[in-house]
Amino acid sequence: MRCFRMIQTLLLALITSSCLIGTASAERNVFYPDVNEPLRTGEDAAHDAAVVISIEHYPLLGEGSTVPFAHHDGDGIENFLLYTRGVKRANLHRLQDKASKETIEDAMADALKEARGGTLWFYFAGHGAASKTEKGQLLLGADVQASDKSLNSRSIDLKDLQAMVNRSSVQNAVFIIDACSVDLGKRFAAPVSLSLANSAKNIVIWSAASEGEKSGPLKNSAHGAFTYAVLGALRGWADGEIAGKRDGSVDVNEAQAFTARFLKEQDIRDQNPKLLTTGNLVLSSSVSEKMSDLSFSSSEAAKAYQSSQANYLSTTAVAEPESGKSRHYVLATLTTLAGIGLLGYGTFSYSAVMSDEGDWDSTAEGIATACSVTGGLLLVGSYFLWTRDF
């Protein structure tokens, strides 16, 4: 009987560990469909123009200033505008790691001339900050330095871009902002005060998060979480999000509702995209794509996807500082040793109790059980630590 109880407890610890490890493995293999693949609709937006800015590297801000996947985000937005929206290639202005305040202003001025009577699209992925004087949102140029003076002189205020739109002859303007904080290396929405009350145009300002919140990349997607959801929404995933009936087009309110829901479904609950708009603009038409099931249907599909993403992910991964790696490995080692020790102690406690003569000691049995189960759980924790990607 005692032998049976010992085996029963050890099996419980092993089964619990196996279930938790299996669940964790399944979560790490979530498949996010490719949203950068061109979706050709045949639409013609001859009177639209766009500025797409994706700054991944800020050389003057030092270590830790990389913006994960900004270039890949920009690629996706560019493909949407060219192939799904139908913007002319000549009217699309792409800026990357050399984008400065002046080049952004020049690109904006050119795009506003090209979009007379149409829609101006502005996308920014990079670092952002709150203006200390105007309480506006600053978009940092690639040549900014880590000082208040440089922050103010080498950045462009979103309010100034809005003013340029109001002075132009465009009908609509769509700003999609996926910005990042300089000190944290994550995307965030600065605590800003933006208003469309005095706007003479149909303007959309769509930000990655609300005031005081941060946003980061979506694991296994090679995208920022917000931009990934936006791209999916504009491919048709958001069609019918509000009314429940698909009509082949996606308006800005459907896109916002889908994006907010998608982030929560990925367990990203501290990031709430913010939308300011003067009207419910239709962002994409002739779209019928539906969101794929976020799990692989076969191991072959998983291998194919992982192979296609390997190059990009390997060249853009953000390195962890050596001190962080050392602490991580020490913690993993100590957790493993503690798990082995407690599981071993529980096992030998059973052996000791069974070797004693007399009545069965229920207290000793309880201690042995607790040690065995705790040891198993610690080994699960050590598995997470050893297999975590940095």
KERO-509575 format. One line per 2 residues: their letters; for each residue x, z, y of C-alpha. Coordinates in Angstrom, 3 decimals, padded with zeros to 6 digits. Each point is the difference from the previous one (the first is absolute). Last residue first. Example, Ala and Ser with C-alpha at 12.3 -4.5 7.8 and 13.67 -1.06 7.14 Angstrom:
2
sa	013.670 007.140 -001.060; -001.370 000.660 -003.440
***
This chain:
390
fd	016.504 -025.638 036.044; -002.120 -000.650 -003.105
rt	-001.176 002.992 -002.039; 000.948 -000.138 -003.682
wl	002.174 003.107 -000.163; -002.291 002.041 002.241
fy	-003.215 -000.953 -001.799; 001.566 000.773 -003.388
sg	001.199 003.351 001.363; -003.573 000.863 000.900
vl	-001.184 -000.858 -003.500; 002.793 002.192 -001.355
ll	-001.266 002.781 002.242; -003.462 -000.459 -001.473
gg	001.327 000.375 -003.543; 001.929 003.123 000.919
tv	-003.111 001.467 001.572; -001.975 -000.713 -003.210
sc	002.645 001.609 -002.251; 000.572 002.987 002.279
at	-003.721 000.695 000.347; -000.536 -000.224 -003.794
ai	002.926 002.307 -000.746; -001.235 002.524 002.544
ge	-003.518 -000.101 -001.460; 001.290 000.463 -003.570
at	002.116 002.939 001.088; -003.088 001.595 001.494
sd	-002.047 -000.729 -003.144; 002.500 001.856 -002.229
wd	-001.010 -000.722 -003.610; -000.169 003.138 -002.047
ge	002.871 001.170 -002.125; 003.333 -001.537 -000.895
ds	002.029 -002.006 002.466; 001.265 -003.455 -000.989
mv	-003.049 -001.712 001.449; 000.608 001.583 003.407
as	003.622 -001.140 000.036; -000.866 -003.573 -001.005
ys	-002.742 -000.160 002.601; 002.424 001.225 002.631
ft	002.470 -002.661 -001.184; -002.461 -002.760 000.901
gy	-000.930 001.528 003.351; 003.658 000.452 000.903
gl	000.750 -003.616 -000.913; -002.843 -001.296 002.170
lg	001.154 002.288 002.802; 003.627 -001.103 -000.241
ig	-000.744 -003.709 -000.379; -002.256 000.091 003.050
al	002.499 002.015 002.040; 002.798 -002.417 -000.918
tt	-002.083 -003.019 000.996; -001.072 001.573 003.290
lt	003.604 000.937 000.828; 001.195 -003.560 -000.689
al	-002.781 -001.636 002.032; 000.614 002.368 002.933
vy	003.743 -000.694 -000.060; -000.690 -003.753 -000.177
hr	-002.312 000.097 003.027; 002.347 002.168 002.029
sk	002.841 -002.462 -000.639; -002.190 -002.978 000.869
gs	-001.016 001.578 003.298; 003.634 000.682 000.919
ep	000.864 -003.599 -000.832; -002.600 -001.279 002.453
ea	-002.845 -001.970 -001.646; 000.269 -003.750 000.306
va	-002.963 -001.961 001.293; -000.768 -002.855 -002.367
tt	000.012 -003.359 001.747; 002.343 -002.100 -002.132
sl	-001.125 001.355 -003.374; -003.696 -000.273 000.895
yn	000.306 -003.628 000.983; 001.906 -001.086 -003.052
aq	-002.127 001.973 -002.473; -003.376 -001.232 001.268
ss	-000.331 -003.142 -002.170; 001.436 001.801 -003.030
qy	-002.415 002.903 000.373; -002.918 -002.412 000.143
ak	001.042 -001.925 -003.105; 000.730 003.180 -001.953
aa	-003.389 001.477 000.845; -001.809 -003.177 -000.986
es	001.830 000.038 -003.327; -000.970 003.653 -000.522
ss	-003.637 -000.989 000.175; -003.100 000.570 002.114
fs	002.048 001.674 002.693; -001.826 002.412 002.258
ld	-001.400 -000.216 003.525; -002.939 -002.195 -000.966
sm	000.063 -002.944 002.349; -001.547 000.094 003.456
ke	-002.303 -002.960 000.476; 000.979 -003.355 001.484
sv	-002.811 -001.987 001.629; 001.328 -000.883 003.422
ss	-001.490 -002.852 002.034; 000.412 001.998 003.205
sl	002.403 002.629 001.342; 000.050 002.330 003.008
vl	-003.631 -000.102 001.111; -000.161 002.081 003.169
ng	-002.332 002.995 000.296; 000.370 000.668 003.714
tt	001.818 002.139 002.561; 002.314 001.483 -002.611
ll	002.069 003.111 -000.641; 000.811 000.695 -003.637
kp	002.031 002.884 -001.395; 001.394 000.127 -003.520
nq	-000.232 003.458 -001.608; 003.146 001.285 -001.685
dr	000.042 003.505 -001.479; -002.097 -000.933 -003.020
id	002.246 -002.502 -001.759; -001.347 000.615 -003.517
qe	000.032 -003.736 -000.770; -003.814 000.122 000.192
kl	000.338 001.555 003.461; 002.100 -002.940 001.151
fr	-002.523 -002.501 -001.373; -002.936 001.688 001.737
at	001.634 -000.155 003.436; 001.032 -003.632 -000.544
fa	-003.472 -001.010 -001.192; -001.760 001.534 003.010
qa	002.501 -001.537 002.419; -000.333 -003.472 -001.538
en	-003.795 000.200 000.006; 000.080 001.030 003.673
vd	002.384 -002.834 000.872; -002.084 -002.728 -001.602
vs	000.698 -001.582 -003.375; -001.544 -003.302 -001.080
gd	-001.323 -001.562 -003.205; -003.474 001.545 000.260
rk	000.233 002.924 -002.433; -002.831 002.541 -000.066
ga	000.564 003.750 -000.115; -000.778 000.400 003.707
ie	003.176 001.935 000.837; 002.713 -001.266 -002.362
gd	-001.684 -003.405 -000.400; 003.297 -001.876 000.318
aw	002.802 002.566 000.089; 001.947 -001.483 -002.929
gr	-000.288 -003.441 001.600; 003.633 -000.875 000.704
la	-000.268 001.884 003.312; -000.619 003.302 -001.778
gl	002.996 -000.489 -002.282; 002.262 -000.652 002.960
va	-001.339 003.059 001.813; 000.442 002.213 -003.080
yt	003.630 -001.099 -000.386; 000.576 000.476 003.727
fa	-001.258 003.580 -000.137; 001.991 001.001 -003.094
gh	003.226 -001.561 001.284; 001.051 -002.579 -002.489
as	002.265 -000.472 -003.036; -003.086 000.687 -002.191
nk	001.436 002.378 -002.610; -000.384 003.009 002.316
lp	-002.065 -000.554 003.137; 002.252 000.555 002.996
gs	-000.554 002.740 002.560; -002.444 001.272 002.566
ke	000.196 002.936 002.355; -002.804 001.749 001.867
ge	000.070 001.568 003.470; -002.574 -002.365 001.473
sa	-001.706 -002.211 -002.572; 001.771 -002.317 -002.385
as	001.028 -003.627 -000.567; -001.443 -001.233 003.288
wi	-002.573 -002.746 000.668; -000.399 -000.969 003.639
vi	-002.680 -002.688 000.282; -000.763 -001.675 003.319
nk	-002.927 -002.169 001.081; 001.006 -000.590 003.588
as	-000.757 001.474 003.441; 001.462 003.356 -000.989
na	-000.751 002.975 002.206; -001.366 002.281 -002.726
ls	002.516 -001.086 -002.628; 001.818 003.307 -000.026
ls	003.180 001.316 -001.512; 001.270 003.557 000.339
vp	002.897 000.596 -002.340; 001.059 002.623 -002.528
aa	002.341 -002.427 -001.808; -001.279 -001.733 -003.115
fr	002.503 000.206 -002.823; 002.232 -001.981 -002.301
kg	002.750 002.029 -001.608; 003.689 000.378 000.850
ld	-000.572 003.574 001.162; 002.027 -000.009 003.214
vs	-000.880 -003.456 001.299; -003.699 000.044 -000.861
ca	-001.445 -003.194 -001.342; -002.594 -002.596 001.016
di	-002.551 -002.069 -001.904; -001.918 -001.499 002.927
if	-002.539 -002.806 -000.375; -001.012 -001.323 003.435
va	-002.802 -002.607 000.029; -000.757 -001.812 003.253
nq	-003.084 -002.046 000.838; -001.096 -002.493 002.633
vs	003.415 -001.067 001.273; 000.269 -001.026 003.670
sr	002.641 002.576 000.969; 000.030 002.953 002.414
nv	-001.824 002.284 -002.444; 002.438 -000.969 -002.756
ma	003.008 000.917 002.127; -001.652 003.357 000.756
ql	-000.338 000.680 -003.747; 003.691 -000.740 -000.427
dk	000.763 002.498 002.777; -002.220 002.603 -001.675
ld	001.951 -000.462 -003.246; 003.069 001.194 001.864
is	003.214 -001.882 -000.669; 003.245 001.680 -000.964
rs	003.591 -000.371 001.187; -000.366 001.788 003.359
nl	-002.102 002.989 -001.038; 001.767 000.763 -003.283
sk	003.367 -000.764 001.581; -000.510 002.664 002.637
ds	-001.438 002.486 -002.487; 003.020 -000.399 -002.270
aq	000.514 -001.171 -003.590; 000.802 -003.626 000.748
vd	-002.307 -003.028 000.060; 001.403 -003.414 -000.928
ag	-002.676 -000.888 -002.578; -002.778 000.433 002.558
ll	-002.254 003.019 -000.299; -003.766 -000.281 000.354
lq	-001.180 002.694 002.395; -003.500 001.409 -000.253
gk	-001.449 001.364 003.222; -000.057 003.518 001.367
et	001.210 -001.471 003.322; 002.982 002.244 000.692
ks	001.218 001.255 -003.365; -000.766 -003.296 -001.730
aa	-000.717 000.661 -003.638; 002.314 -001.643 -002.517
gh	000.158 -002.976 -002.315; 002.401 -001.403 -002.556
ga	-000.683 -003.261 -001.811; -002.821 -002.184 -001.216
fy	-001.826 -001.797 002.812; -002.737 -002.612 -000.228
fw	-001.547 -001.819 002.971; -002.687 -002.661 -000.423
lt	-001.384 -001.829 003.068; -003.376 -001.630 -000.573
gg	-001.317 -003.166 001.639; -000.984 -001.349 003.414
ra	003.617 -000.321 001.009; 002.068 001.080 -003.010
ek	003.100 -002.070 000.752; 000.537 001.572 003.426
la	-000.458 003.481 -001.434; 002.483 -000.800 -002.778
da	002.692 -000.975 002.504; -000.447 003.218 002.014
ma	000.064 002.141 -003.165; 003.180 -001.677 -001.240
de	001.650 000.635 003.371; -001.125 003.657 000.064
it	001.301 000.544 -003.549; 003.285 -001.734 000.841
ek	000.439 002.210 003.066; -000.776 003.304 -001.708
sa	002.352 -000.896 -002.815; -000.530 -001.637 -003.408
kd	003.324 -000.583 -001.731; -001.102 001.492 -003.339
ql	-003.105 -002.167 -000.357; -001.997 -002.254 002.297
rh	-002.476 -002.659 -001.126; -001.948 -002.090 002.530
ln	-002.941 -001.932 -001.439; -001.424 -002.792 002.141
ar	002.232 -002.726 -001.449; -001.131 001.065 -003.492
kv	-003.600 -000.707 000.971; -002.352 002.885 -000.809
gr	-002.323 -000.685 -002.942; -001.382 003.487 -000.707
ty	000.804 -000.119 -003.729; 003.119 -002.173 -000.128
ll	001.906 000.589 003.212; -001.353 003.368 001.130
fn	-000.093 001.522 -003.472; 003.471 -001.308 -000.811
ei	001.406 001.534 003.186; -001.672 003.342 -000.739
gd	001.540 000.051 -003.480; 003.457 -000.922 001.245
gd	-000.230 002.718 002.660; -000.731 002.607 -002.647
hh	002.973 -001.215 -002.031; 002.209 000.331 003.056
af	-001.264 003.535 000.700; 000.609 001.105 -003.615
pv	001.411 003.445 000.842; 000.851 000.521 003.701
ts	003.670 000.987 000.035; 000.866 002.785 002.463
ge	001.487 002.404 -002.550; 003.562 -000.381 001.163
gl	000.605 -001.144 003.556; -002.334 -000.846 002.876
lp	002.256 -002.766 001.326; -000.367 -002.236 -003.066
yh	-003.830 -000.003 -000.036; -000.830 -001.900 -003.192
ei	-003.415 -001.024 -001.344; -001.480 -001.545 003.115
si	-003.044 -002.110 -000.830; -001.624 -001.768 002.945
vv	-002.697 -002.655 -000.410; -001.234 -001.601 003.239
aa	-002.980 -002.297 -000.499; -001.946 -002.914 001.433
dh	-003.560 -001.182 -000.497; -001.490 -003.169 001.472
aa	000.628 -002.176 -003.060; -001.573 002.544 -002.346
de	-000.745 -002.451 -002.814; -001.273 001.419 -003.292
gt	001.065 -001.808 -003.196; -000.209 003.255 -001.956
rl	003.506 000.293 -001.418; 000.902 003.485 -001.229
pe	003.796 000.185 000.200; 001.450 002.626 -002.417
nv	000.998 002.958 002.151; -002.825 002.225 -001.304
dp	001.482 000.328 -003.495; -002.260 002.228 -002.088
yf	000.883 003.710 -000.201; 000.668 001.141 -003.552
vn	000.111 003.731 -000.713; 002.939 000.690 -002.337
re	001.028 003.321 001.564; -003.471 001.416 -000.546
as	000.049 -000.872 -003.720; 003.334 001.769 -000.447
at	-001.363 003.130 001.668; -003.011 000.085 -002.329
gi	002.200 -000.425 -003.069; 002.301 002.788 001.136
lc	-002.982 002.313 000.550; -001.461 -000.789 -003.419
ss	003.346 000.420 -001.780; 000.687 003.362 001.621
ti	-003.439 001.366 -000.901; 000.369 -001.265 -003.581
la	003.449 001.613 -000.336; -001.139 003.375 001.338
ll	-003.105 000.015 -002.190; 002.035 -001.029 -003.055
lt	002.320 002.949 000.584; -002.994 002.330 000.198
qi	-001.576 -001.292 -003.219; 003.312 000.145 -001.892
mr	000.394 003.658 000.924; -003.592 000.797 -000.881
fc	000.367 -001.682 -003.408; 003.173 001.962 -000.743
rm	-001.839 003.186 000.816; -002.788 -000.918 -002.390
***
